């Protein structure tokens, strides 16, 4: 399980290409001011 710890003001972009039947679990702890973009195909 990917775990991402971010400080305030951080920006993360996830570009994930998944095959059929794939499963992804994101455990993300974000501080205020953080920005996250999920692009899942």
Biopython code that builds the backbone (N, CA, C, O; Angstrom):
import numpy as np
from Bio.PDB.StructureBuilder import StructureBuilder

atoms = [
    (1, "UNK", "N", (0.836, -1.200, 0.000)),
    (1, "UNK", "CA", (0.000, 0.000, 0.000)),
    (1, "UNK", "C", (0.875, 1.256, 0.000)),
    (1, "UNK", "O", (1.604, 1.508, 0.960)),
    (2, "UNK", "N", (0.802, 2.031, -1.064)),
    (2, "UNK", "CA", (1.590, 3.263, -1.120)),
    (2, "UNK", "C", (1.087, 4.266, -0.088)),
    (2, "UNK", "O", (-0.111, 4.538, 0.003)),
    (3, "UNK", "N", (2.010, 4.804, 0.675)),
    (3, "UNK", "CA", (1.619, 5.817, 1.645)),
    (3, "UNK", "C", (2.411, 7.081, 1.389)),
    (3, "UNK", "O", (3.639, 7.051, 1.317)),
    (4, "UNK", "N", (1.707, 8.189, 1.252)),
    (4, "UNK", "CA", (2.372, 9.437, 0.926)),
    (4, "UNK", "C", (2.121, 10.455, 2.033)),
    (4, "UNK", "O", (0.977, 10.776, 2.355)),
    (5, "UNK", "N", (3.210, 10.953, 2.605)),
    (5, "UNK", "CA", (3.073, 11.971, 3.634)),
    (5, "UNK", "C", (3.527, 13.302, 3.058)),
    (5, "UNK", "O", (4.646, 13.429, 2.562)),
    (6, "UNK", "N", (2.637, 14.299, 3.130)),
    (6, "UNK", "CA", (2.924, 15.574, 2.498)),
    (6, "UNK", "C", (2.905, 16.709, 3.502)),
    (6, "UNK", "O", (2.097, 16.724, 4.430)),
    (7, "UNK", "N", (3.808, 17.664, 3.303)),
    (7, "UNK", "CA", (3.806, 18.856, 4.140)),
    (7, "UNK", "C", (2.937, 19.911, 3.483)),
    (7, "UNK", "O", (2.544, 19.758, 2.326)),
    (8, "UNK", "N", (2.639, 20.953, 4.187)),
    (8, "UNK", "CA", (1.753, 21.988, 3.647)),
    (8, "UNK", "C", (2.383, 22.640, 2.427)),
    (8, "UNK", "O", (3.594, 22.854, 2.376)),
    (9, "UNK", "N", (1.545, 22.954, 1.444)),
    (9, "UNK", "CA", (2.032, 23.603, 0.234)),
    (9, "UNK", "C", (2.580, 22.627, -0.789)),
    (9, "UNK", "O", (3.020, 23.037, -1.863)),
    (10, "UNK", "N", (2.561, 21.345, -0.473)),
    (10, "UNK", "CA", (3.065, 20.352, -1.411)),
    (10, "UNK", "C", (2.061, 20.115, -2.535)),
    (10, "UNK", "O", (0.857, 20.307, -2.369)),
    (11, "UNK", "N", (2.581, 19.700, -3.668)),
    (11, "UNK", "CA", (1.709, 19.372, -4.788)),
    (11, "UNK", "C", (2.117, 18.013, -5.330)),
    (11, "UNK", "O", (3.299, 17.758, -5.562)),
    (12, "UNK", "N", (1.146, 17.150, -5.531)),
    (12, "UNK", "CA", (1.470, 15.835, -6.071)),
    (12, "UNK", "C", (0.544, 15.512, -7.230)),
    (12, "UNK", "O", (-0.660, 15.767, -7.187)),
    (13, "UNK", "N", (1.140, 14.947, -8.258)),
    (13, "UNK", "CA", (0.352, 14.545, -9.415)),
    (13, "UNK", "C", (0.582, 13.054, -9.649)),
    (13, "UNK", "O", (1.715, 12.602, -9.820)),
    (14, "UNK", "N", (-0.514, 12.304, -9.652)),
    (14, "UNK", "CA", (-0.407, 10.876, -9.907)),
    (14, "UNK", "C", (-1.036, 10.561, -11.249)),
    (14, "UNK", "O", (-2.212, 10.836, -11.484)),
    (15, "UNK", "N", (-0.225, 9.978, -12.130)),
    (15, "UNK", "CA", (-0.735, 9.557, -13.427)),
    (15, "UNK", "C", (-0.607, 8.045, -13.494)),
    (15, "UNK", "O", (0.479, 7.508, -13.713)),
    (16, "UNK", "N", (-1.735, 7.365, -13.303)),
    (16, "UNK", "CA", (-1.690, 5.916, -13.179)),
    (16, "UNK", "C", (-2.485, 5.252, -14.293)),
    (16, "UNK", "O", (-3.670, 5.525, -14.485)),
    (17, "UNK", "N", (-1.805, 4.376, -15.018)),
    (17, "UNK", "CA", (-2.496, 3.611, -16.047)),
    (17, "UNK", "C", (-2.693, 2.198, -15.532)),
    (17, "UNK", "O", (-1.733, 1.505, -15.196)),
    (18, "UNK", "N", (-3.962, 1.776, -15.474)),
    (18, "UNK", "CA", (-4.281, 0.500, -14.890)),
    (18, "UNK", "C", (-4.903, -0.443, -15.910)),
    (18, "UNK", "O", (-5.699, -0.038, -16.756)),
    (19, "UNK", "N", (-4.518, -1.711, -15.807)),
    (19, "UNK", "CA", (-5.145, -2.721, -16.645)),
    (19, "UNK", "C", (-6.446, -3.152, -15.984)),
    (19, "UNK", "O", (-6.656, -2.908, -14.795)),
    (20, "UNK", "N", (-7.304, -3.782, -16.743)),
    (20, "UNK", "CA", (-8.584, -4.209, -16.190)),
    (20, "UNK", "C", (-8.351, -5.195, -15.047)),
    (20, "UNK", "O", (-7.492, -6.072, -15.136)),
    (21, "UNK", "N", (-9.117, -5.043, -13.986)),
    (21, "UNK", "CA", (-8.972, -5.941, -12.843)),
    (21, "UNK", "C", (-7.923, -5.471, -11.859)),
    (21, "UNK", "O", (-7.715, -6.100, -10.822)),
    (22, "UNK", "N", (-7.253, -4.362, -12.177)),
    (22, "UNK", "CA", (-6.257, -3.850, -11.264)),
    (22, "UNK", "C", (-6.931, -3.130, -10.100)),
    (22, "UNK", "O", (-8.036, -2.603, -10.226)),
    (23, "UNK", "N", (-6.242, -3.123, -8.974)),
    (23, "UNK", "CA", (-6.794, -2.453, -7.802)),
    (23, "UNK", "C", (-5.717, -1.548, -7.220)),
    (23, "UNK", "O", (-4.565, -1.956, -7.078)),
    (24, "UNK", "N", (-6.092, -0.334, -6.889)),
    (24, "UNK", "CA", (-5.119, 0.583, -6.310)),
    (24, "UNK", "C", (-5.674, 1.187, -5.030)),
    (24, "UNK", "O", (-6.841, 1.572, -4.951)),
    (25, "UNK", "N", (-4.798, 1.258, -4.027)),
    (25, "UNK", "CA", (-5.200, 1.847, -2.755)),
    (25, "UNK", "C", (-4.246, 2.985, -2.434)),
    (25, "UNK", "O", (-3.031, 2.797, -2.360)),
    (26, "UNK", "N", (-4.806, 4.150, -2.248)),
    (26, "UNK", "CA", (-3.976, 5.309, -1.910)),
    (26, "UNK", "C", (-4.282, 5.754, -0.489)),
    (26, "UNK", "O", (-5.426, 6.059, -0.151)),
    (27, "UNK", "N", (-3.235, 5.787, 0.343)),
    (27, "UNK", "CA", (-3.390, 6.286, 1.701)),
    (27, "UNK", "C", (-2.596, 7.573, 1.793)),
    (27, "UNK", "O", (-1.375, 7.550, 1.949)),
    (28, "UNK", "N", (-3.288, 8.695, 1.697)),
    (28, "UNK", "CA", (-2.598, 9.976, 1.605)),
    (28, "UNK", "C", (-2.952, 10.872, 2.785)),
    (28, "UNK", "O", (-4.118, 11.160, 3.052)),
    (29, "UNK", "N", (-1.897, 11.303, 3.484)),
    (29, "UNK", "CA", (-2.105, 12.236, 4.576)),
    (29, "UNK", "C", (-1.655, 13.609, 4.113)),
    (29, "UNK", "O", (-0.484, 13.813, 3.793)),
    (30, "UNK", "N", (-2.593, 14.554, 4.078)),
    (30, "UNK", "CA", (-2.274, 15.860, 3.524)),
    (30, "UNK", "C", (-2.477, 16.961, 4.550)),
    (30, "UNK", "O", (-3.447, 16.962, 5.307)),
    (31, "UNK", "N", (-1.539, 17.897, 4.557)),
    (31, "UNK", "CA", (-1.675, 19.071, 5.408)),
    (31, "UNK", "C", (-2.434, 20.143, 4.643)),
    (31, "UNK", "O", (-2.641, 20.016, 3.436)),
    (32, "UNK", "N", (-2.841, 21.173, 5.319)),
    (32, "UNK", "CA", (-3.604, 22.242, 4.671)),
    (32, "UNK", "C", (-2.755, 22.915, 3.602)),
    (32, "UNK", "O", (-1.545, 23.068, 3.763)),
    (33, "UNK", "N", (-3.398, 23.314, 2.516)),
    (33, "UNK", "CA", (-2.682, 23.980, 1.436)),
    (33, "UNK", "C", (-2.121, 23.013, 0.411)),
    (33, "UNK", "O", (-1.591, 23.439, -0.615)),
    (34, "UNK", "N", (-2.228, 21.734, 0.669)),
    (34, "UNK", "CA", (-1.733, 20.753, -0.280)),
    (34, "UNK", "C", (-2.712, 20.586, -1.432)),
    (34, "UNK", "O", (-3.911, 20.833, -1.297)),
    (35, "UNK", "N", (-2.169, 20.161, -2.566)),
    (35, "UNK", "CA", (-3.017, 19.942, -3.732)),
    (35, "UNK", "C", (-2.711, 18.565, -4.297)),
    (35, "UNK", "O", (-1.548, 18.183, -4.434)),
    (36, "UNK", "N", (-3.753, 17.829, -4.622)),
    (36, "UNK", "CA", (-3.538, 16.508, -5.200)),
    (36, "UNK", "C", (-4.376, 16.345, -6.453)),
    (36, "UNK", "O", (-5.543, 16.733, -6.510)),
    (37, "UNK", "N", (-3.736, 15.755, -7.459)),
    (37, "UNK", "CA", (-4.441, 15.490, -8.705)),
    (37, "UNK", "C", (-4.323, 14.004, -9.016)),
    (37, "UNK", "O", (-3.221, 13.459, -9.080)),
    (38, "UNK", "N", (-5.464, 13.358, -9.207)),
    (38, "UNK", "CA", (-5.459, 11.956, -9.564)),
    (38, "UNK", "C", (-5.944, 11.790, -10.992)),
    (38, "UNK", "O", (-7.063, 12.173, -11.335)),
    (39, "UNK", "N", (-5.072, 11.206, -11.829)),
    (39, "UNK", "CA", (-5.454, 10.911, -13.203)),
    (39, "UNK", "C", (-5.323, 9.408, -13.390)),
    (39, "UNK", "O", (-4.229, 8.897, -13.632)),
    (40, "UNK", "N", (-6.438, 8.706, -13.277)),
    (40, "UNK", "CA", (-6.397, 7.245, -13.336)),
    (40, "UNK", "C", (-7.084, 6.744, -14.593)),
    (40, "UNK", "O", (-8.262, 7.012, -14.831)),
    (41, "UNK", "N", (-6.324, 6.011, -15.388)),
    (41, "UNK", "CA", (-6.885, 5.432, -16.609)),
    (41, "UNK", "C", (-7.016, 3.931, -16.412)),
    (41, "UNK", "O", (-7.469, 3.227, -17.314)),
]
sb = StructureBuilder()
sb.init_structure("model")
sb.init_model(0)
sb.init_chain("A")
sb.init_seg("    ")
for serial, (resi, resn, name, xyz) in enumerate(atoms, 1):
    if name == "N":
        sb.init_residue(resn, " ", resi, " ")
    sb.init_atom(name, np.array(xyz, "f"), 0.0, 1.0, " ", f" {name:<3s}", serial, name[0])
structure = sb.get_structure()
